Amino acid sequence: MTAPDTVVLVHGFWVTPRSWEHWVAHYEKRGLRVLAPAYPGFEAEVESLNADPAPIEQVTVPQIVESLENVVRGLDRPPILIGHSAGGVFVQLLLDRGHGAAGVAMNSAPTEGVAVVPLTQIKSAFPVLKNPANRHRAVGLTAEQWHYAFTNTFSEEESRALYERYAIPASGAIFWDSALATLRPGHQSTYVDYHNDARAPLLFISGEQDHLMPPKVQQSNARHYKSNTVTEVKEFPGMPHLLPAAPGWEEVADHALDWALSHAR
């Protein structure tokens, strides 16, 4: 079998592909082609999206998944898929649809049916979920809220710098739809077939100190998979939600890539 030569990095909410800047250079040095596609409408820079969040308000999960499918279909061979936070959900959706040679979901948001809701997650998501009117808005975090949800292991000064470089509002509609997914009849936009034996291998990576998507969420998500294929979980001590930029990110990046290459099919 020909080994994958491309890594597709999928960003999460409250950030853009800029959050992968260190990983892109790191993987390119290892001889791989690296793609970090933006969600539809998110091609603008962080500063532009903060000034005009209309694209954030308009984007939907089906649009995001379709755009990622188009990226993957345009490649010569199945890539390695690595997603962070909501990007971890999109990686799972892509794998379930037959894309990718292997996938890694880091500090992933839950797919449909994963109902574990730790207290730190409630506090982190409260700025969006506290008001039903936010379903029609793009909702940003304050610097203090960002520090708690994304960068709680950083100093306040370091967190502020990352906030200014990476942070954008998130789609209230998608957050609310995800929160209500387990209460609605039928399959919702984040549904995956947990019994899909044809799915490529999947690794969940969690940061021990993650407030937004704590290790319990990753463990529960992994336990839902009953398919006859590889599903594993790896926890990194002391790591926050913002794994792509946390001190020691190189170890996480290398572990994710090495695991995916060794399990690729």
N, C-alpha and C positions, 0 to 999 in steps of 0.2 A: 504494500500500500504506500502511496506517495504521502509524505507527511504534510500537514497544513503549512502553508507559507504566509498566511495572512491572519492577523488578529483584528477582530472588530470589537471596539470598546464602546459600551452603551452607557451614557450618563444617566443620572437620576433627576429627581425634581429639586428645585431650588438652586440648581447649577446648570452649566452648559458643558459642551465638550472641552472647554478650557480647563475643567477640573482634571482632565487626563494628561495635561501637558508634560508632566514628568514621565508618565508611563509610555507615552508615544516615543519619546527620545530613547528611553531605556530599552524598549523592545526593538526599535530600529537598530540600535547598536548590536543586538543579538541576531541581526540579519533578516528580520521579518518585515513584511509590509504591514503597516498599522493604519487602520481606518477608525476615526472617531466621529461618526455621523451625528448631526444635530437632529432633534425632532423637527418636524415640519414647521417652518416659521421661526425656528430658533437659530437660524444661520447667522443672525446679527450678533454683535459683540454684547458682552454683559452690560456695558454701559447703555447701549441702545435699548435693550430689553427692559432695563430698569426705568428708562425714560418713557418708553411706550410698551406696556405689557399686553397689548391687544393680541399678539400671536399666542401668548400663554393662555389667555382666556378662551381662545377659539380651538385649541388643539384637543384631539380626542385620542383615546387608546387605540382604536382601530386605525386611525391615521398614522400613529407612531409605528405600530407593528407593520403596516403595509409598507411604509417608507424603509424600514429596516429589512424587510423581506426583499425589496427591490435591490438594496445594496448587496445582500448576500447572493441573490440570484445572478448578479452581474460578475461574480468571481469564477475563476477557472476551476477551483476545487473548494470543498467545504472548509470554512475558516474555523478558528477558535473564537468562541463568543465569550466575552467577559463583560458583565454588567454590574453596576453599583446602585444600591438602593432600589428605586423604581426600575432602573436598568436591569436589575436582577430578575424582576418579573418579566420584562420583555425578552430576556435571554431564555427564560423557561418557556414562554409562549413560542419563541422561534424553534427551540429544540422540539417541542411537542408537535410542531408542524413539519418536522423532518429536516430542518436546517441545522448546519453546523456539525463539525467533527467531534466537538466536546464543548461543554459550557461551564462557566464559573459564575455564580451569583454571590456577590459580596455584600454583606449587610443588607440583604435583600428585603424589600417589602413583601408581604404575604400574597400568594395567589389565592384564588377563590376557595373558601372552605377552611382556611387557616385562621382560627378565631382567637388565638392567644393574644392578649392585649396587656402587656406589662404596664405598670404605673408610669414608668419613665417615658414610655411611648405615648401614653395619653397626654402627659405634660408637654412633650415635644410637638405633638400634632394639634394641641389645643388652639393655637392661633388660627388654624383653619376651621376646625370643627366646632368652635364655640358659638358660631353664628351661622344659621342655615342660609342666610343671604350670601355667604361666601361661595355657595355653589355656583354663583354667576360672576365670580371675580377671580382675578389673579391676586394671591395673598402672599405678601412678603413677610419675612421675619425681621425683627429688630436685631441689632448686634448682640444684645443679651440673650435673646431667644436662640439665635444661631450658635452662640457659645454653648448653651446647654444641649442643643440637639445634635450639633455637628462636631464641635471642637472642645468638648469638656475636658480633655486631657492637655489642652494648650493653655498658655498664659493668656490673660485678657488682651494683651498687646498683640500677641501672635494671632489670636482668634480674630481680632479686628482687621488685621491685614488680610487674612484669608477671606473674611466677609466682604471686604471692599473689592477683592480680586475676583471672587467666584459667585457671590450670592445674587440670585434673581428671585422674583416671586414664583409661586407654584400655582398650578391649576386647582382652584377650589372644587370645580366640578368633578375632576378625576378623583380627588381625595374623598369627597363625599360618596361617590359611586363605589369606591373601594370599601369604604366603611360600611355601606349598606348591602354589599354584594351577597353576604351570607344570609340576609333576611329576605331576599327577593326570590321568587320561584324561577326555575330555569337557569341556564348558564349565562353568566355575565361576561364582561369583556376580559377579565383576568382568569378565566377558566382554563385549566389544563387537564388533560387526561392522565391521572395518576397511575393508570394501569397500562400505559403505552410502552410495550416492550421494544418498540422500534426507536425509541428516543435515544439520542447519543448520551454518553456519560455526563454526569452533572456533579459539580462540587459546590457546596455552600461554604463560604468563608464568613466568619463573624468576628467582630471586635469585642473583646471582653467588656469594655467600658462603653459600648455603644448605647446611647440613650434612646435614639429614634427607632432603631430596629435591633433590639437586644438579642443576645444569643438564643433566648427561648423561642424567638420567632423563627430563626433559622432551623433550630432543632425540630420544631413542630412542622415547618414546611417540608423538611426532609422526610419526616416520619409519614407524611401523607402519601409519599410515593410508594406504591406497591408493585411497580413494574419490575420485570426480570432484567434489569440493567443497573449499571453502577450509579449509586447516589451516596455521596459521602459528605461529611461535615468537618471543617477544620476551624478551630478557634485560636485567635492570636491574642495573647495576654496584653492587657494594658492599652488596647487600641480603641479609638473612638469611632464615630460613624464615618468621618471623612477619611477613610482609608487611603484614597489616592494621594493625599498630601500629608499624612501623619508621619512623624519621625519613625523610621523603620519601614517605610512603604516599599523599599527595594526588596526586602525579604518577602513581603506579601506578593509583590509582583512576580518575583521569581518562582515562588511556590505555586502560584496560580498557573503560570505558563508551563512550568515543568510537569505539573499534574495533568494539565490538559494535553500536552504533547504525548505523555506516556499513556494516556487513556484514549487518545483520538482514534476514531474509526470512520 
